[in-house]
Amino acid sequence: MTYSIVARDEATGQLGVAVQSHWFSVGPIVPWAEAGVGAVATQASVDPAYGPKGLSRMREGADARAALEACLAEDELRLVRQVAMVDLTGAVAAHTGDECIPAAGHVTGEGFSCQANMMLNDTVWGAMADAYLSAEGDLASRLMAALRGAEAEGGDVRGRQSAAILVVAAVGTGEPWEDRLVDLRVEDHPDPLDELERVLQVHRAYAHMNEFDRRQEVGDREGAWREVAAAEAYAPDNVEIKFWKAIALAEAGREDEARTLLEAAYRRNPDWAELLRRLPAVGLAPADPELIERLTKPV
């Protein structure tokens, strides 16, 4: 009932999983990954325990094949499971049980595995591999390309409902919130891949906004402008981005430009003006009452 890909990026060492299914909220069940350890996709008659158990074995030193074989050996229902693992070296292992609902199968390549079950056509997993190998960009982009490749071959025989993508860093920092580079889910949507692609673009925009904030904090104004421009390129209609860029413009003495962006925000929600009035007190906007009054005039 699902197609997925696990992969390690050879250039960066990042590890990732992407999945789509005609099942509600596939994200908490199928994809598992840990920085510096590996990635797992567990599906078909799914046992989520393959995720943490596989990662635990790889964390302890087992390669992907040994980790998968050990998990399968403990599972009396392995004939209805479909599981794939990739370890921190890029070694991969996959299993499609003989009793998985057809069309079901997998294909492995250097640093990746594509697997699918309950597919309309038996060409899905091969198409995923071709799409992944021919795609450009970062790991998240290539994982998305694999999912698109599956849909182009007919995808799940029942249609589509939910999707997820998870990418972690090559090396763990001990701070999982820093190690999860991408962690996005679409729980229930008529076009989950389109929605996942959309939120991935928003994610990229906010990653640039985080860097925008950091560069402002260290006084790198030129770098901050580059970051906010990159954020706008990914999410040109995002009001949050426009608002904080406007604050930076006001601080730089570019009042007219700031006002233009703020007016666009106020048209969406007049309460942005109230937020701006509160910012000088916490040091996040110029402490100039006359300027703030001009910037918060109703549209």
PyMOL commands that set and color helices and strands:
alter all, ss='L'
color gray80, all
select helices_A, chain A and resi 50-59+64-73+78-80+124-134+139-152+176-179+192-217+221-234+239-251+255-268+271-278+280-282+289-295
alter helices_A, ss='H'
color red, helices_A
select strands_A, chain A and resi 2-8+15-21+31-34+38-44+81-87+92-96+105-109+112-117+162-168+180-186
alter strands_A, ss='S'
color yellow, strands_A
deselect
rebuild
show_as cartoon
